[in-house]
């Protein structure tokens, strides 16, 4: 099963961020580069729509181990409501 857009997953490494994912560290991104993810989360976690930016959640420090990291998917299946 492919990940869903907006899915947050814990990875057991911190040496790189897998393709199709963004690290959940509160970073700002241009929404035009990640339109499906922006369509789901908008500016809930920060950013400025007038400046074309949005933020991913900041889960830094929430990891159960310092050698792990949370990432949010910007590609994959679109979540469908039941």
TORKOLMI-861933 format. One line per 3 residues: their letters; for each residue x, y, z of N, C-alpha, C. Coordinates in nm, 2 decimals. Each point is the difference from the previous one (the first is absolute). Last residue first. Example, Ala and Ser with C-alpha at 12.3 -4.5 7.8 and 13.67 -1.06 7.14 Angstrom:
SA> 1.28/-0.22/0.71/0.09/0.11/0.00/-0.08/0.11/0.08  0.03/-0.57/-0.01/-0.09/0.12/0.00/0.09/0.12/0.00
***
This chain:
XXX> -1.51/0.83/0.40/-0.09/-0.11/-0.02/-0.14/0.05/-0.03  0.45/0.26/-0.15/-0.09/-0.01/0.11/-0.09/-0.12/-0.02  0.51/0.05/-0.20/-0.14/0.01/-0.04/-0.09/-0.01/0.13
XXX> 0.55/0.14/-0.15/-0.10/-0.06/0.10/-0.14/0.03/-0.04  0.42/-0.08/-0.34/-0.08/0.11/0.06/-0.10/-0.06/0.10  0.50/-0.21/-0.15/-0.15/0.00/-0.02/-0.07/0.12/0.07
XXX> 0.51/0.09/-0.11/-0.07/-0.13/0.03/-0.15/0.01/-0.03  0.40/0.38/0.16/-0.04/-0.07/-0.12/-0.08/-0.13/0.05  0.20/0.31/0.30/-0.06/0.09/-0.10/-0.03/-0.07/-0.13
XXX> 0.09/-0.13/0.56/0.00/-0.03/-0.14/-0.06/0.11/-0.08  0.28/0.01/0.49/-0.14/0.01/-0.06/0.01/-0.02/-0.15  0.32/-0.15/0.47/-0.01/0.07/-0.13/-0.15/0.00/-0.05
XXX> 0.35/-0.09/0.47/-0.13/0.00/-0.06/0.01/0.08/-0.13  0.41/-0.28/0.27/-0.06/0.13/-0.04/-0.14/-0.03/-0.06  0.46/-0.23/0.32/-0.12/-0.02/-0.08/-0.06/0.14/-0.04
XXX> 0.36/-0.10/0.31/0.05/-0.05/-0.13/-0.12/-0.03/-0.09  -0.04/0.14/0.46/0.06/0.11/-0.07/0.05/-0.04/-0.14  -0.44/-0.21/0.25/0.15/-0.02/0.01/0.06/0.11/-0.09
XXX> -0.47/-0.01/0.05/0.03/-0.08/0.12/0.15/-0.03/0.02  -0.22/0.46/-0.22/0.04/-0.13/-0.04/0.03/-0.08/0.12  -0.11/0.47/-0.02/-0.11/-0.09/0.04/0.04/-0.15/-0.04
XXX> 0.27/0.40/-0.10/0.00/-0.04/0.15/-0.11/-0.09/0.04  -0.09/0.26/-0.44/0.14/-0.01/0.06/-0.01/-0.02/0.15  -0.35/0.07/-0.34/0.00/-0.11/0.09/0.13/-0.03/0.06
XXX> -0.30/0.38/-0.30/0.13/-0.01/0.07/-0.01/-0.11/0.11  -0.28/0.08/-0.50/0.00/-0.01/0.15/0.14/-0.01/0.05  -0.04/0.26/-0.45/-0.04/-0.14/0.04/0.00/0.00/0.15
XXX> -0.10/0.44/-0.32/0.09/-0.07/0.09/-0.05/-0.14/0.02  -0.05/0.40/-0.41/-0.06/-0.07/0.10/0.10/-0.08/0.08  -0.06/0.44/-0.40/0.08/-0.10/0.08/-0.10/-0.07/0.10
XXX> -0.05/0.39/-0.34/0.00/-0.13/-0.06/0.08/-0.10/0.08  -0.14/0.46/0.11/0.14/-0.02/-0.04/0.02/-0.14/-0.06  -0.42/0.12/0.16/0.03/0.12/-0.09/0.15/-0.01/-0.05
XXX> -0.17/-0.32/0.32/-0.06/-0.02/-0.13/0.04/0.11/-0.10  0.28/-0.18/0.43/-0.08/0.12/-0.04/-0.05/-0.02/-0.14  0.21/-0.31/0.47/0.02/0.05/-0.14/-0.10/0.12/-0.03
XXX> -0.09/-0.42/0.36/0.08/0.12/-0.02/0.01/0.03/-0.15  -0.25/-0.36/0.19/0.12/-0.01/0.08/0.09/0.12/-0.02  -0.43/-0.04/-0.23/-0.02/-0.05/0.14/0.12/0.01/0.08
XXX> -0.11/0.11/-0.48/0.09/0.08/0.08/-0.02/-0.03/0.15  -0.13/-0.36/-0.39/0.00/0.15/-0.01/0.10/0.06/0.09  -0.13/-0.48/-0.09/0.03/0.06/0.13/0.00/0.15/0.00
XXX> -0.13/-0.28/-0.39/-0.04/-0.07/0.12/0.02/0.08/0.13  0.16/0.15/-0.43/-0.15/-0.01/-0.01/-0.06/-0.06/0.13  0.47/0.02/-0.05/-0.05/0.13/0.03/-0.16/-0.01/0.00
XXX> 0.23/-0.37/-0.16/0.01/0.01/0.15/-0.06/0.13/0.05  0.02/-0.07/-0.47/-0.09/-0.09/0.06/0.00/0.01/0.16  0.30/0.28/-0.26/-0.14/0.04/-0.01/-0.09/-0.11/0.07
XXX> 0.51/0.14/-0.03/-0.06/-0.11/0.07/-0.15/0.02/0.01  0.28/0.32/-0.21/0.09/-0.12/-0.02/-0.07/-0.12/0.06  -0.20/0.43/0.05/-0.01/-0.04/-0.14/0.09/-0.13/-0.03
XXX> -0.01/0.23/0.43/-0.11/-0.09/-0.02/-0.01/-0.05/-0.15  0.45/0.13/0.28/-0.09/0.06/-0.10/-0.11/-0.09/-0.03  0.24/-0.03/0.48/0.01/-0.04/-0.14/-0.09/0.09/-0.08
XXX> 0.24/-0.05/0.54/-0.09/0.07/-0.10/0.03/-0.05/-0.14  0.08/-0.26/0.50/0.06/0.07/-0.11/-0.12/0.06/-0.09  -0.01/-0.30/0.42/-0.05/0.14/-0.01/0.05/0.08/-0.11
XXX> 0.09/-0.47/0.08/0.08/0.08/0.09/-0.05/0.15/-0.01  -0.07/-0.50/-0.21/-0.10/0.07/0.08/0.08/0.09/0.10  0.15/-0.19/-0.51/0.02/-0.01/0.15/-0.09/0.09/0.07
XXX> -0.12/-0.21/-0.48/0.07/0.11/0.06/0.01/-0.02/0.15  -0.07/-0.33/-0.48/-0.03/0.03/0.14/0.07/0.13/0.03  0.05/-0.24/-0.42/-0.14/0.01/0.02/-0.05/0.04/0.14
XXX> 0.47/-0.23/-0.04/-0.06/0.07/-0.11/-0.15/0.00/0.02  0.31/-0.03/0.44/-0.04/-0.08/-0.12/-0.07/0.08/-0.11  0.37/0.17/0.35/-0.14/0.00/-0.01/-0.04/-0.07/-0.12
XXX> 0.46/-0.06/0.32/-0.06/0.06/-0.12/-0.15/-0.01/0.01  0.28/-0.12/0.37/0.11/0.03/-0.10/-0.05/0.06/-0.13  -0.22/-0.19/0.42/0.00/0.14/-0.02/0.10/0.05/-0.10
XXX> -0.33/-0.47/0.17/0.13/0.06/-0.04/-0.01/0.15/-0.01  -0.37/-0.33/0.05/0.10/-0.04/0.10/0.14/0.04/-0.05  -0.52/0.22/-0.07/0.11/-0.07/-0.06/0.11/-0.03/0.10
XXX> -0.56/0.13/-0.01/0.12/0.00/0.07/0.10/-0.08/-0.07  -0.44/0.28/-0.20/0.06/-0.13/0.03/0.13/0.02/0.08  -0.49/0.25/-0.21/0.12/0.02/0.08/0.05/-0.14/0.04
XXX> -0.33/0.20/-0.43/0.03/-0.10/0.10/0.13/0.03/0.08  -0.19/0.24/-0.39/-0.03/0.05/0.14/0.02/-0.10/0.11  -0.09/-0.19/-0.47/0.04/0.13/0.01/-0.04/0.05/0.14
XXX> 0.08/-0.52/-0.04/-0.10/0.10/-0.04/0.06/0.14/0.01  0.26/-0.49/-0.12/-0.04/0.10/0.11/-0.11/0.09/-0.06  0.03/-0.50/-0.19/0.07/0.13/-0.01/-0.04/0.09/0.11
X> -0.01/-0.55/-0.01/-0.08/0.12/0.00/0.09/0.12/0.00
***
